[in-house]
Amino acid sequence: MPDSNGVLRLETTGQDNQSNGTVSSPPGAILANTWQHVAAVVRRGSGGTRLYVNGYTVARGRVGPANLENLHADLHLGRIQDAQSFLGELDEVRIHRRAIDESEIQALLAPGRRFIPPPPREDPKELMLSLGDRHFSGALAQPAFLAVRLPEGPMPLRVTYAGATRLDRIVFNPLSPDHEVARRFGVFEQRSPRLGLHLGLCRDCGSTLAQVGGAQTVPNVSPARFVFEGSIRNFPSPDVEKDNVNYLAGVREIGVRSEYTDGRDVPRLLIRSVEFEGPYYESWPPAPRHRGRGSGIAGRVQQVLPSRSQL
């Protein structure tokens, strides 16, 4: 318990005290002035490590494969070595030589099940859903995660959820053409995204990006080439402060993004490749004869494919 906000955290280190993974619950998992059953099940080298409070999963994550059996470290209950002692009481501590199953944890809780309150509701976390070669993400704030047009036939499916709550099932419901969501999705499919390109410098105080030309409309789903051109004198220069060795400058950045105009949902863009062409100077700033000539830079974005499949 690293703080007074009810957080339960598991930290592991290898034999050389290098970090080997941390799994932490959201605030409120642990309550003050009441008995609670806490369990940590560690499966090294995978994302199968779990933290439980009163039999409910409150955190999950990955612990690395390092050897955690440090023969030179003493076993401490209720504190980390040389740290502040735990203010509370411990009872019936058990250490297992294997990763016990969830059913075994539930069996340990069975005698006092009637006294166990459910944990606080978890805030929505990010859900990652892969359908074939398409990937969707968003906060699981409602049961209907997305509306999507699927091709006929079998399709690989994979889902991961960032929260501790266990997903029970993924359900696909066909929508009739007159369904409200289907009508909204039809309108969504007709919208064309706008593609923009930006050029600037990465500095220690943040990025300085300026738009190259204007945004261009992506009219269809076929791969296409989009060319953006601009004069280099219209963009930030890589000048550095004298005698400031900590100043980060001169690192060029190219930003390619979908330009949102009115906040409406638009199809996402899949960028296949980005090409950059520009003048080369032996030193900066360039010699006076190069100034004022309007030397051009051109950023070419090619094979941009809008994905009309997410609402």
C-alpha positions in Angstrom: 0.0 0.0 0.0 2.1 2.9 -1.3 -0.2 5.7 -0.2 -3.4 6.5 1.8 -5.7 6.3 -1.2 -6.4 2.6 -0.9 -4.0 1.5 -3.7 -2.7 -2.0 -3.6 0.6 -2.5 -5.5 3.0 -5.4 -6.2 6.6 -4.5 -7.1 9.1 -7.2 -8.0 12.9 -7.0 -8.5 15.6 -9.4 -9.7 18.6 -10.6 -7.7 20.5 -7.4 -8.7 17.6 -5.2 -7.5 16.6 -4.3 -11.0 13.0 -3.6 -11.6 11.1 -6.7 -12.8 7.5 -5.4 -13.1 4.9 -3.5 -11.2 1.2 -4.3 -10.9 -1.0 -1.6 -9.2 -4.7 -1.3 -8.5 -6.8 1.9 -8.8 -7.5 3.9 -5.7 -10.1 2.6 -3.3 -9.2 -1.1 -3.6 -8.2 -1.2 0.1 -10.5 0.3 2.8 -9.4 1.5 6.2 -10.6 0.0 9.6 -12.0 -3.2 8.2 -10.6 -6.7 7.6 -10.0 -7.6 3.9 -8.6 -10.7 2.2 -5.7 -9.8 -0.2 -4.0 -12.2 -2.6 -1.3 -11.7 -5.2 -0.8 -14.4 -7.8 2.4 -14.1 -9.8 2.9 -15.8 -13.1 6.4 -14.7 -14.2 7.1 -13.9 -17.8 3.5 -13.3 -18.8 0.6 -10.8 -18.3 -1.1 -13.3 -16.0 -0.2 -11.6 -12.6 -3.3 -10.7 -10.6 -4.1 -8.8 -7.4 -7.3 -9.8 -5.6 -9.2 -8.0 -2.7 -11.9 -10.1 -1.2 -11.8 -12.5 -4.2 -12.4 -9.7 -6.7 -9.7 -8.9 -9.3 -8.5 -5.3 -8.7 -5.3 -5.3 -10.9 -3.6 -7.3 -13.5 -0.3 -6.9 -15.3 3.0 -8.4 -16.3 5.9 -9.5 -14.1 9.1 -10.3 -15.9 10.8 -13.7 -15.9 13.7 -12.7 -13.6 14.6 -15.0 -10.7 12.8 -13.5 -7.6 14.3 -15.8 -5.1 16.9 -13.6 -3.5 18.7 -15.7 -0.9 20.3 -12.5 0.6 17.1 -10.7 1.3 15.1 -11.3 4.5 11.3 -11.9 4.5 9.4 -9.0 5.9 5.6 -9.0 6.5 3.9 -5.6 6.7 6.8 -3.5 5.5 9.6 -3.2 3.0 13.1 -3.6 4.4 14.3 -0.4 6.0 10.9 1.3 5.2 8.1 2.5 7.4 6.2 -0.3 9.2 2.6 -1.2 8.2 0.1 0.6 10.4 -2.5 -2.1 10.8 -2.9 -5.8 11.5 -2.1 -9.0 9.5 -3.6 -12.4 10.0 -3.5 -15.8 8.4 -0.6 -15.1 5.9 0.0 -17.9 3.4 2.8 -18.3 0.9 2.3 -20.8 -1.9 5.0 -22.3 -4.0 2.9 -22.1 -7.1 0.4 -19.7 -8.7 -2.9 -20.8 -7.2 -6.1 -20.8 -9.2 -8.9 -18.3 -8.7 -11.1 -21.1 -7.5 -8.7 -21.7 -4.6 -8.8 -18.1 -3.6 -12.6 -18.3 -3.6 -12.4 -21.4 -1.4 -10.3 -19.5 1.2 -13.0 -16.8 1.3 -16.0 -19.2 1.6 -16.4 -19.1 5.4 -16.7 -15.3 5.5 -18.4 -14.7 2.1 -21.4 -13.1 3.7 -19.3 -10.3 5.1 -17.5 -9.4 1.9 -18.7 -6.2 0.1 -18.1 -5.8 -3.6 -15.3 -3.5 -4.7 -16.0 0.0 -6.1 -16.9 0.1 -9.8 -13.9 0.5 -12.0 -13.8 3.5 -14.3 -13.9 2.6 -18.0 -10.6 1.5 -19.5 -9.3 1.2 -23.0 -10.5 -1.8 -25.0 -8.4 -3.0 -28.0 -10.3 -5.1 -30.5 -8.7 -6.7 -33.6 -10.9 -8.0 -36.4 -8.7 -9.5 -39.0 -6.1 -6.9 -40.0 -8.2 -4.0 -38.6 -7.7 -2.6 -35.1 -10.2 -0.6 -33.0 -9.7 1.0 -29.6 -11.8 3.1 -27.2 -13.0 3.4 -23.6 -15.5 0.7 -22.7 -18.0 3.3 -21.4 -21.1 1.5 -22.8 -21.9 -2.1 -23.9 -22.2 -1.1 -27.6 -18.5 -0.6 -28.3 -18.6 0.1 -32.1 -20.6 -0.2 -35.3 -18.7 -1.9 -38.1 -19.3 -3.3 -41.5 -17.9 -6.9 -41.7 -17.0 -9.0 -44.7 -18.6 -12.3 -45.2 -16.8 -15.4 -43.9 -14.5 -16.3 -41.0 -12.3 -13.7 -39.4 -9.7 -13.8 -36.6 -10.7 -11.9 -33.4 -8.5 -10.8 -30.6 -9.4 -8.5 -27.7 -7.4 -7.0 -24.8 -8.8 -4.8 -22.0 -6.6 -2.5 -19.9 -8.8 -2.7 -16.8 -8.9 -5.3 -14.0 -12.4 -6.3 -14.8 -12.6 -9.6 -16.7 -14.4 -9.6 -20.0 -17.1 -12.2 -20.2 -17.9 -12.2 -23.9 -17.9 -10.3 -27.2 -21.3 -10.1 -28.8 -22.0 -9.1 -32.5 -25.6 -8.0 -33.3 -26.7 -7.4 -36.9 -28.5 -4.1 -37.4 -31.5 -3.6 -39.7 -31.2 -0.9 -42.3 -33.8 1.3 -40.5 -32.0 1.0 -37.1 -30.9 4.4 -35.8 -27.3 3.3 -35.4 -27.3 1.8 -38.9 -28.6 5.1 -40.4 -25.9 7.1 -38.5 -23.3 4.6 -39.7 -24.4 5.1 -43.3 -24.0 8.9 -42.9 -20.6 8.3 -41.3 -19.4 6.2 -44.3 -20.2 9.0 -46.7 -17.9 11.5 -44.8 -14.4 12.1 -46.3 -11.5 12.7 -43.9 -9.0 15.5 -44.5 -5.3 14.9 -44.4 -2.8 17.4 -43.2 1.0 17.5 -43.1 3.0 19.6 -40.6 6.8 20.3 -40.3 8.7 21.6 -37.4 11.4 21.0 -34.8 11.5 19.0 -31.6 12.7 21.2 -28.7 13.1 20.6 -25.0 10.1 23.0 -24.5 7.9 21.1 -26.9 7.3 20.8 -30.6 7.0 23.7 -33.1 4.9 22.4 -36.0 3.7 24.5 -38.8 1.3 23.3 -41.5 2.6 22.6 -45.0 0.1 23.9 -47.5 -3.6 23.2 -46.8 -5.4 20.1 -45.8 -6.5 17.7 -48.6 -9.7 15.7 -48.8 -9.3 11.9 -49.1 -12.2 11.2 -51.4 -12.3 7.3 -51.5 -10.9 4.2 -50.0 -8.4 3.4 -52.8 -4.7 4.0 -52.0 -3.5 7.4 -53.4 -0.5 9.7 -53.3 -0.9 13.2 -51.6 1.8 15.8 -52.1 2.4 18.8 -49.8 4.9 21.5 -50.7 6.1 24.6 -48.9 9.1 27.0 -48.6 11.6 26.1 -45.9 11.8 29.8 -44.9 8.2 29.5 -43.6 9.1 26.9 -41.0 11.0 27.0 -37.7 14.8 27.2 -38.0 17.1 24.9 -36.0 18.9 27.7 -34.2 20.3 26.9 -30.8 21.1 29.0 -27.8 24.8 29.8 -27.3 26.5 27.8 -24.6 23.3 26.0 -23.7 24.4 22.3 -24.0 21.0 21.1 -22.6 18.9 22.8 -25.3 17.4 20.3 -27.7 17.0 21.7 -31.2 17.6 20.9 -34.8 15.6 17.6 -34.7 13.2 17.8 -37.5 9.7 16.5 -37.0 7.0 15.6 -39.6 3.4 15.4 -38.4 0.8 13.6 -40.5 -2.7 13.7 -39.1 -6.4 13.7 -39.9 -7.6 17.3 -39.7 -10.8 17.5 -37.6 -12.9 20.5 -38.5 -16.3 20.4 -36.6 -15.9 17.5 -34.1 -17.9 15.0 -36.1 -16.8 11.4 -36.4 -14.9 10.7 -39.6 -13.2 7.6 -41.0 -9.7 6.9 -39.8 -6.7 7.1 -42.1 -4.1 4.4 -42.6 -0.8 5.8 -43.7 1.3 3.4 -45.8 4.5 5.5 -46.2 5.9 9.0 -45.9 8.6 10.5 -48.1 10.4 13.7 -47.5 12.4 15.8 -50.0 14.3 19.0 -49.2 17.5 21.0 -49.9 20.7 19.9 -48.2 23.1 22.5 -46.7 26.6 21.8 -45.4 26.0 24.2 -42.5 23.1 26.2 -41.0 22.3 29.0 -41.6 23.1 28.6 -45.3 25.4 30.9 -47.2 23.8 34.3 -48.2 23.5 33.3 -51.8 20.9 30.6 -50.8 18.7 33.0 -48.9 15.6 34.5 -50.5 15.5 31.9 -53.3 12.4 30.2 -51.9 14.0 26.8 -51.6 11.3 24.2 -51.5 10.5 21.3 -49.3 8.0 18.7 -50.2 6.5 16.0 -48.1 4.8 13.2 -50.0 2.3 11.0 -48.3 1.5 8.0 -50.4 -1.0 5.2 -50.3 -3.3 6.8 -47.8 -6.2 4.5 -47.2 -9.2 5.7 -45.2 -10.8 3.0 -43.1 -14.6 3.5 -43.2 -15.3 1.1 -40.5 -15.5 2.8 -37.1 -18.3 5.0 -35.7 
